[in-house]
Amino acid sequence: MNILITGGAGFIGSHVVRLFVNNRPEDRIFNLDALTYAGNLENLKDLENAPNYQFLKADITQAETLDALFREYKFERVIHLAAESHVDRSIKDPLAFVKTNVLGTVNLLNACLKYWETPYSDNLFYHISTDEVYGSLGESGLFTETTAYDPNSPYSASKASSDHFVRAYGETYRIPYIISNCSNNYGPNQFPEKLIPLFINNCIENKELPVYGDGNYTRDWLYVLDHALAIELLFESGKTGETYNIGGFNEWKNIDLVKLLCGIMDEKLNRPQGSSAKLITYVKDRPGHDKRYAIDASKINQDLGWKPSVTFAEGLRLTVDWYLANKQWLKRVTTGMYQDYYNDHYTQ
């Protein structure tokens, strides 16, 4: 089987690609990525010579390019992870999110529609989305798969739109699909604009830890390797035409998470407890900031037996250990040197 994974050089995508390359030697795994700022092929350098792996540098906003790739490689299944995903960037440049997240998704769907043949018995379009499409929760309650969409940022609006297009192609053209909506991911290889790797790096560098507003915004956190395992499980056993929420059963207020992380960093860096917490700085809140997200992941648990394999404390320590053991990776990312990797290793 030829499986296309889009966004496979990104944070979540690289973990999914590695899982599929290692666990499915009989299949060909194609990693398609435009290598924008968050795409880092160094995350996958150990797979470059794997016989069932191939990297394709391409942009999903280019319909003609996708058409040519589908025609050449005859992808039978798609795992769609390619997306612009940083809320702050979406506020500054909403159109970039519309182009990639909406138009790019529709381009992929159109390619599937053109090259897949009914009754689509071997085909699947698996679309990975976010809990942010549901909007903001109050002090109680959880997002379920039937929660009405209520996006509040350009990023979440673009992902909500892409979700709707996937369902529309499923209903109108009978394209087999699965959608999963996940909570905040954390773990190794995450680009350090996101909260946890940013603060790890800032603690190392003794830089300020900027916390939005009063720090009481609440998020559910999911270890990235657990998310990758859930994706593999849904790919294998999920029911087509269904939506699954993937969460960590793990709500934290931002300020409490930051203080926990500061304590771990002080311990790992052999600093007096409280040293890193002194770097916390409250900054002006961003527009449209949702107060609370919390996912009810009971459907994937009850239907398929999935649940997180690590607690948040365990996952956070594993994450800190990885960044401290990979300071060269962190340096190459923060300095931009990682962007030379494609030209150095994939072009002549």
Secondary structure, DSSP 8 states (H G I E B T S, - for coil): -EEEEETTTSHHHHHHHHHHHHH-TTSEEEEEE---TT--GGGGGGGTT-TTEEEEE--TT-HHHHHHHHHHH---EEEE------HHHHHH-HHHHIIIIIIHHHHHHHHHHHH--TT-TT-EEEEEEEGGGG----SS--B-TT------SHHHHHHHHHHHHHHHHHHHH---EEEEEE-EEESTT--TTSHHHHHHHHHHHT--EEEETTS--EEEEEEHHHHHHHHHHHHHH--TTEEEEE--S-EEEHHHHHHHHHHHHHHHTT--TTTGGGGEEEE---TT--SB--B--HHHHHHH----SS-HHHHHHHHHHHHHHTHHHHHHHHHTGGGGHHHHHH--
